[in-house]
Amino acid sequence: EAQVTQNPRYLITVTGKKLTVTCSQNMNHEYMSWYRQDPGLGLRQIYYSMNVEVTDKGDVPEGYKVSRKEKRNFPLILESPSPNQTSLYFCASSLSHPWSDSGELFFGEGSRLTVL
Amino acid sequence: AQKVTQAQTEISVVEKEDVTLDCVYETRDTTYYLFWYKQPPSGELVFLIRRNSFDEQNEISGRYSWNFQKSTSSFNFTITASQVVDSAVYFCALSEAPTNDYKLSFGAGTTVTVRA
């Protein structure tokens, strides 16, 4: 089954404790992206990647890191989480960038992160 | 500044009523893409439509229709004869020219509640 898988789905952590949210897709997609969803703000793009070893900042990259060493994986790293990073995080992928003929984004189920 | 504005935070209708969701966007580019996504109560995000800036034809897909008007920078979404299953948060999104690195900006979302 074609899907985008995020782990963990739920996480409660404490300020400063490094964590990684994994994202994996099995559709051989080139484009991958991370968003955070906060009430009243919709989804805001954190980082995106056009292909392996190519990553770019979205609108809210501060406090986050990403890597794209393999096509299927795009982990989101919070080196030193803070309470303002408490949010619902979505990973998404598409065959190519949003402008291509196949620009439909496929989203993971979301990861709810709480930083105390 | 918010590039995509969804002024309606919540809309509540009775089943079989029509409901229109407003989306106003802001861009200086002449070439851009607009999207609508649906987020049902289960939380996943589902792609509904993508429209490029050169195609102002209205689109209809079953009970869903979209009205794109460049003159007013709007891309409104109408659900005809609403059903309970249409209850969800709906997001409008904008992707500007490649010079903006394929970023995708979402509006804050409109929560639609359809009552039986």
Interface residues (C-beta under 8 A of the other chain):
Chain A: Y31 S33 Y35 G40 L41 G42 L43 R44 Q45 Y48 M50 D56 G58 D59 L88 F90 A92 H97 P98 W99 G103 E104 L105 F106 F107 E109 G110
Chain B: V4 Q6 T9 Y33 F35 Y37 G43 E44 L45 V46 F47 R50 F91 A93 S95 P98 D101 Y102 K103 L104 S105 F106 G107 A108 G109
